[in-house]
Amino acid sequence: MHLNASDISQMEQRYRANFINTLSGFKSANLIGSVNLAGQPNLAIVSSVFHIGAHPPLIGMIMRPHTVPRDTLQNIKDTGVYTINHVHTDFVKAAHHTSARFPEGVSEFEEVGLTPWFSSTHKAPFVQESRVKIALEAQDIQVLALNQTELVIGQVVEVIVDEASIKTDGYIDIEALGSTTISGLDSYHQTQRIDRYAYAKAGQPIETID
């Protein structure tokens, strides 16, 4: 199959959404925890989370256009804080269920059977069941002119992770923790490491590292 821009634009809407979302490859599966100004917890699955920088520690995510109510995005704008929580193989169905359109005032935590947990220093809820919990403070939110999606950039202010999963060089073995990935809009996957390689240098063979 060889498709051009016209072919893609003429695809049926749902078909095109699945096709393009799968086209970009595997993405991380994360639950975004937030609260509104009244303290009501909110939980939503997001697959568009990505690393921006390590110093300062910044993580970005793309949120869909704010043309209809987007509780997570509005909560972040109102409070400035949120959490990112890895989705693991033992609660994938519950995580996916958070994508449903629940009525306003209904807690996704309660509806899907996950547990909100608050640290003493952060106002947004973590997912207690997650084994990689990240607290963030919003630093910048930009509307992308091309399609009106919104880029949220947050600074990491707290991390909760099993110390045994962290290698001596700082690498976190998220596969050992059971973190999952997403392809497309609705397909969840376990991972299997091929290898881990040392820093590449021109003219030298690639070495594997533990």
TORDRENZA-860220 format. One record per residue: x, y, z of N, C-alpha, C in turn; residue in one letter. Coordinates in steps of 0.02 Angstrom, whole numbers, plus 32768, in hexadecimal, padded with zeros to 4 digits. Layout:
% TORDRENZA-860220
XYZXYZXYZA...
//
This chain:
% TORDRENZA-860220
802A7FC48000800080008000802C803E8000M801C806C7FD4804180AB7FCF800E80E47FD1H800F810B80077FDD813E80127FFB8184800CL7FD681B17FEE7FEC81F77FEC7FBF8220801AN7FCC8262801E7FA7828C804C7F5C828C803DA7F4A82897FFD7F0482887FEA7EE282488001S7F0582107FF97EEA81D080107EDA81D2805AD7F0981EE80817F0081F180CA7EC6821F80DDI7EC1825880BC7E8D828780CD7E47826C80BDS7E42823D808D7E02822180797DEE81E480A1Q7E1881CF80CF7E07819580F97DCB81A68125M7DA4817481367D6E817D81677D8D819381A8E7D6B81BF81CD7D8881E182077DA681B1823AQ7D80817F82507D98815082837DD181258268R7DCB8110822A7E0080E9820A7E4181118209Y7E3C815181F57E77817C81F17E9581878236R7E6B819082697E85819982AD7EAC815C82C4A7E92812182B87EB680E482CB7EF680DC82A3N7EF280EA82627F2C80E282367F66810F824AF7F57814F82537F8C817F82637FA6817682A9I7F7A816682D97F91815A831E7FBE811D8322N7FB280EA82F97FDD80AF82FA801E80BC82D5T801B80E782A3805480F382768092810B829BL8089813282D080C3815082F380E9811E831FS80CE80E1832880F180AF834F80D880AA8397G80FD808483BF80E98079840580F180B9842EF80C380C2845D80C380FD848880BD80E684D1K80D1811084FF80CB80FE854580828103855CS807080D9858B802C80DA85A7802F80F985ECA800D813185F5800F815586357FCA816B864AN7FBF816D868B7F83818986A87F9481CD86C6L7F6E820086B37F7A824486CB7F4982528704I7F65825F873F7F3C826F87797F3A82BA8784G7EFE82D487927EF7831B879E7EBB832687CDS7EB4836487E37E7A8377880C7E6083BA87F3V7E1E83C587FB7E02840687E97E0784348826N7DEF8470881F7DF584A288547DCE848F8892L7D9E8462888A7D76844A88C37D95840D88E4A7DCD83F588C97DEF83BB88E67DD7837888CAG7DAE837888967D94833A88777DCB8319884DQ7DDE82DB885D7E1382B988377DFB82A787F1P7E2A82A887C37E1C8294877D7E5482678765N7E438238873A7E76820A87207E6881FD86D7L7E9C820286AD7E9381F886657ED181D78648A7EC681A986197EFE818A85F87F1781B585BEI7F5881BC85B97F7881E585857FB381BE8568V7FB981BD85267FF081998507802281C784E5S801A820884F08045823884CC8077825A84FBS80918234852C80C1824E855C810882438541V8134827585478177826D852C81AA82978553F81E882818552822082A38572823282E2854CH823D83198571825383578552829A83698568I82AA836285A882ED837285BF82F983568605G8339834E8616834A8330865783608364868AA8375839F8674838D83D286A4837C8417868BH83428432869F8314841786D182ED83DB86B5P82D283B086E182AE837586CA8269838886B0P82608385866E8222839A864E820383618627L81C1835A862C819B832886078162834C85E4I8158833C85A58122835A857F80EB83288570G80B083418561807A83178548804C8342851DM802E832284EC8000834384BF7FB9833284D4I7F91836684DD7F4A835D84EE7F1F837184B3M7EE8834F84AB7EBA835C84737E9D83A28478R7E8483BD84407E6A840284417E35840D8477P7E35844784937E08845884CB7DC4847184B1H7DAD8454847A7D6E8468845C7D31844C8481T7D3C841684A77D0A83FA84D47D2B83F58518V7D0583EC854E7D2483E985917D5B83B48595P7D9683C885AB7DCE839B85B67DE283A485FFR7DC7837A862A7DD0838486727E1983858686D7E408357866B7E878353867F7EAB8393866DT7EA383AA86307EC483E7861A7EAD84238642L7E6C8428864E7E52846186747E6C846086BCQ7E6F842486D97E89841E871E7ED284358722N7EFA842286EF7F40843686EE7F45848286E8I7F1C849F86BD7F1D84E786B57F07850B86F5K7ED784EE87187EBC850F87547EEA85078791D7F0A84CD87987F3184BF87D57F7D84C087CAT7F9284B4878C7FDA84B4877D7FFF8474878FG7FDA844287A87FFC840487BD7FD783C787A1V7FFD839187997FE0835287818012831A878DY7FFD82DD8781802A82A487878028827A8748T80608258873B806482268705807381E48727I804B81B18717805181708736805481398700N808981118701808E80DB86D0805480AB86D6H803D8092869D800B805D869B8032801B8698V801F7FEC86C380407FAB86C680107F7486AEH802D7F3A86A180087F0486827FCD7EEC86ADT7FD17EF786EF7F9D7EDC871B7F607F0A8722D7F617F4687037F247F6E87057F187F9486C3F7F277F72868C7F1F7F91864B7ED57FA0863CV7EA97F71864A7E627F7C863C7E467FB78663K7E587FBB86A27E417FF386CB7E5B803586AFA7E9A8036869A7EB78073867E7E938088863FA7E86805986137E63806985D57E1C808485E3H7DFD806A86167DB8807E86287DB480C88639H7DEB80E7864E7DEA812E865F7DDD815A8622T7DE3813E85E67DD7816585A97D8C816F859CS7D62814D85C27D19815585BA7D04819B85D0A7CCC81B385B57CB381F485C67C8481EF8603R7CA181F3863D7C7A81F0867A7C5A82348688F7C21823586A97C00827586B87C2B82A186E5P7C2282E286E07C468310870A7C3983028753E7C6C8303877C7C6582F587C37C6F82AD87D6G7C75828187A37C81823A87B07CCC822E87AFV7CE6820A87E17D2D81FB87E57D3F81BE87BAS7D6C81C8878B7D83819087627DA6815C878EE7DC8817287C27DE8814387F07DB58110880AF7D7E812988247D4A80FD88407D2A80D1880AE7D1C80EF87D07CF980CB879B7D218091877FE7D638098877B7D8C8064875C7DAF8037878FV7DAA804887CF7DC8801E88037E11802B8812G7E29806788047E6D807A88177E6B80A98853L7EA480AF88747EA680D188B57ECD811288B2T7EAD814B88C37ED3818988C77EFF818A8906P7F3C81A488FE7F6981A989377F8D81EC8933W7F91820E896B7FB08251896C7FEF824F8997F8023826E897E805F827789A6805582B589D2S808282BF8A00807C82F88A2E8090833A8A0ES80AD833789D280C8837489B380A883868970T8076835E895A805A836B8918800E8366891AH7FEC839588FA7FA3839989007F7E836B88CFK7F9F8355889A7F7E832988697F8682E0887EA7F5482B6886D7F56827088827F8382458856P7FA7821888777FC981E288547F9A81A6884FF7FAC817788247F8A813688217FB08107884FV7F9180F388857FB580CA88B67FD0808A8897Q7FAC806D88687FC1802D884A7FFD8034881AE800C807188058043807B87D68086807587FAS80B6805787D880F8804D87F6812B808287DER811580AF87B3813C80EA87A1810E812687A5V8117814F87D880EC818987E5811681C887DEK80FC81F987B88121823787AB80F3827287BAI810B82A087E480E682DD87F28105831687CAA80D9833F87AD80F18376878280CE83B78792L80F283ED878380D68430878580D8844C873EE809F84638725809C847E86E180C984BB86DAA80F184BC86A5811E84F486978108851C865AQ80E984FB862A80D5851D85ED809E84F485CCD806D851785AF803884F785888031851F8548I803C84FD850F803B851E84CF800684FF84A1Q7FDF852984817FAF8511844F7FD4850C840CV7FD284D183ED7FF384C783AD7FC484DF8375L7FDA851083507FB08530831E7F98850082E8A7FBF84CC82DA7FAF849F82A37F6D847A82AEL7F60846482EC7F23843D82F97F01844D833CN7F198480835E7EFB8496839D7F04846583D7Q7F2E843383CF7F40840A84097F6A84358438T7F70841F84777F95844784A87FD0842084C4E800A843F84C18047842184DC804F84388524L804E84088551805784158598809E840085ACV80C4842E85C78109841F85DD810B84268628I811E83EF864A812183F08693816783E086ACG817783FC86E681B783EC870681AC83B8873CQ81D68385873B81D1834F876D81E7836A87B1V81BB836287E381CB837A882681CC8342885AV81B68307884681B682CD887481B0828E884BE81D5825A885F81D38219883E81CF81E38873V81A381B38868819D817A889581A4813B886BI81DA8115887881E980D98851821180A9887CV82098069886F822E803588948279803E8888D829F804988BD82E7805588B7830B801A8896E82F17FDE88A083127FA38884830F7FA28838A82E27FC9881A82DC7FCB87D1830C7FFC87B1S8331802387D9835E805687BE83A5803B87BAI83C2803B877F840780238776843980568791K84778042879684AA806D87B484B680AD878BT84A380AC874A84AD80E88720846E8112871BD84398101874383FC8128874383C5810D8716G83D580DC86ED83A380BD86C0836E809986E9Y832E80A886DA82F7808786FD82DF804D86D1I82DE801286ED82C97FD686C8827C7FD286C9D825C7FF9869E82137FFB869F81F47FBA8685I82197F94865E82007F53864881F77F248684E82297F2486B082247EFA86EC81EA7F0F8719A81D77F4E871681A07F66873E815C7F58871DL815C7F3F86E0811E7F2E86BE80FC7F67869BG81207F9D868B81027FD5866780EF7FBF8621S80B57FD88609809B7FC485C980A47FFB8595T80977FEA85578097801B85208054801784FCT8048804B84D3800B804E84AB801D80568462I7FF8803484367FFB804483EF7FB5805783D9S7FB1808B83B07F7080A3839C7F4B80C283D7G7F0A80B883D87EE080D4840C7ECB80A38442L7ED4806284357EB5803184617ED97FEF8468D7F177FEB84507F3C7FAB84527F767FB18483S7F767F8584B67FA77F8884EC7FD87F4E84E5Y80177F5C84F7804C7F2A84EA807C7F258525H80937EE8853180CC7EDD855D810C7EE68534Q81447EF1855581827EFC853181B47EC3853FT81E37EBC8512821A7E8C851B82597EAC8501Q82897EB8852E82C67EDA851B82EE7EAF84E9R83087ED084B683367EB08487837C7EB284A4I83927EEE84B683D47EF884D583D97F4084ECD840C7F4E8513841B7F93852684637FA08511R846F7FD884EF84B07FE584D084D4802084F1Y8515801B84F2853F8051850C853E808C84DCA855580C584F48558810284CB857F80F4848AY856081058452857E80F6841085B681278400A85EE810C83E78627813483D2863C8120838CK864A81518362865E8143831D869D8118831BA869C80E582F086D680BB82E786E08086831BG86B18080834A86B7804E837E86798021837EQ86827FE0838B86487FB3838C86197FC483C6P85DA7FB783BB85A77FC383EE85AC7F8E8424I85AD7FA3846285B17F73849A856E7F7384BFE855C7F3884D885207F32850085307F408549T84FF7F59856D85087F6585B584CD7F4585DBI84D97F39861A84A67F17864384727F4B8658D
//
